[in-house]
Amino acid sequence: MKRTELLPRRAVWLSMCLFLASACTLQAQEWPEVPARFVRVTSMSNVARAGFYAIGASDTDGHYLMRQTPAVNYDGKQTVAAAGEQRDAYSLSTSDNFWLIEPDGTDWTIKGEKGYLIPEGNNNFTLSSRPETWRFAENGNGTFTLTATGSPNQRVSVTDRSGTHYFGRFSNTDSRTKIYLYRLETEHAQLPADQTCVALCAATENGFTAVAEDLATMNDVSRFRLANDTLTPDGDFARWTVQHESDGKFRLSRKDGLRLGVVDRKLALLGASEDAATLWCIADGLITTAGTASEPLVLCADNSNGQSAPALRSSGEFQESGSATMLFRTVGNEAQYHTDAQGTAVLTGAWSAAALESLPLAGLTALDLSHISLPRTAATLLPENPNTLIYIRHDETGFVPTEWKNVIATEGETGTALTHISLTDRVPFHTPHPFIAAQGITYSREAFTDGGWETLCLPFDVSRLPDGFIFEEAENFNGDEITFSPTDEIVANSPVIFISATENLSTGNATLNIQANDVCVDTQKKPSASPLRGNYINFTVDSLIGSCYLLNESGTAFVMADASSALAPFRAYLFDNHSGTTVRVFHSPATATGPVIRTDRKNWIYGIDGRHYPENYKEKGKILIYNKKKVIR
């Protein structure tokens, strides 16, 4: 009995949670202030992922917008706002006349201020705290068919009964089911700072466009648009310098001194003598003429002939037209870069995708893009070095192409990896800024199984070492000998030596796989005190001759290297101003090169090469070190 009572209570509790969650969602989106201008969109490609839209349809006697208010005398229907003849833009004074449309998978939800619009019965609507999805289908003529996902044969349509119009869901397929969508215009012109270089732009059906040099056309500049909404200087558009005047007025001048003005309702280049005709101002978020006694004209972008072009209209003409608001966009500085000694290319200025793709990447260890804004058009970056890191601004992660690897989002002096970092052995690696490997980091290497030791240095801490290998760290160094002792961890930039624990020694390889998660990766972090120095570049001894010792092939001694000797990345060398040519390697406690691992401190047996041998070693004539004394078997 208790169990059967529990289920209803749980169901009620879950229902309450869902209701509260829905209520919170409804209130989370702030409704825009009115009056507001709505401009027609004719393709789903121009529908924002979430935004405010007016929904319209035409009957024989006019155009109507669907309101959020249910019809009083017609249950389940939505009242209309009479909109006169169908236009490409409307200025709406009440929030009841538009809806919040949001994606839900491949479909959409339609939300009013008091609930989600959902289907009810065969022909009706209702508002609910729980959403149901709708589907928009393009008709090919700039209109849409709108149906509930669960009832695709019932189309949203305007109709009338006894002269009263309302919206419902019907099976008819005439012109009344052709839905018009009008998107809230959210951007408004703002006056840039004095002496700013700008372009005149507009978001139109033809993309993001800018006034061309001929002043009669507008070119698509989407590929020159950056994440911070500025433009790169390599675009095909006219550039202007903003010059502030008194009373909020301004002029737009070219490099040659000519100014942008108006002659017979068209843009023109004028000289200083045409002073009044070149004055502009910002009025209600619109770029408007300011120097003539006649009615001010709004500078906008017209798309009536299928091609975008600048236009000048009266305020009334602009409000009723589908013309887009003209906006200022700052033009960035010339794209520049320099490469530092560690192979990091630091970029400054404004870089388009094409400019990024032309950047020479050979020999680079890192691309520092944290001082620039990323292009909105995806750029292909394929560094020659698979370990090359790409640093970006932390606030532009949404503009990173999915094909980019080793991406670090920086904030201040540190960063966070957006992707898994997979380090390739024997290839240079450098971190101009430390970062957290939030998606994990791995390092792989083909290790020898011939019984010899190898050096290893990693730029991150490893708390769990892989099985099948023995790792040791430097314990003591006296100039002639260096002693290593076992370790179960690796500290960033602190070299270790390791050996394969394969039972049957051979000339083959064993794969060493090391991984770590949420660790700081930093090649420049100061290591712990050690006579060994780590290396992450293609190292050549050169000037370190006489002080640089490399581990020999058998892994039993560090040998003074000549000037031409090289060392691959992720390895280490011994640095010491020592007159001898060899520094022997010893192990404490002794570590066998085969399956035998000594943990006691008695009766250690070594060869003069530093290698440990089992107590029953039988080779005759072999010089060994037994209990710190030389003996001959």
PyMOL commands that set and color helices and strands:
alter all, ss='L'
color gray80, all
select helices_A, chain A and resi 2-28+44-46+95-97+175-177+222-224+246-248+276-278+315-320+353-357+394-399+542-544
alter helices_A, ss='H'
color red, helices_A
select strands_A, chain A and resi 36-41+51-59+62-70+78-82+89-92+99-104+107-112+115-120+124-128+134-138+144-148+151-161+164-170+180-184+197-204+207-211+218-220+240-244+250-253+259-263+266-270+280-283+286-289+298-302+309-313+324-325+327-330+336-339+344-348+366-368+389-393+407-411+414-417+421-423+435-436+441-448+454-456+469-477+481-486+496-500+509-516+520-521+532-535+539-540+548-551+557-560+566-567+571-575+582-587+605-607+623-626+629-632
alter strands_A, ss='S'
color yellow, strands_A
deselect
rebuild
show_as cartoon
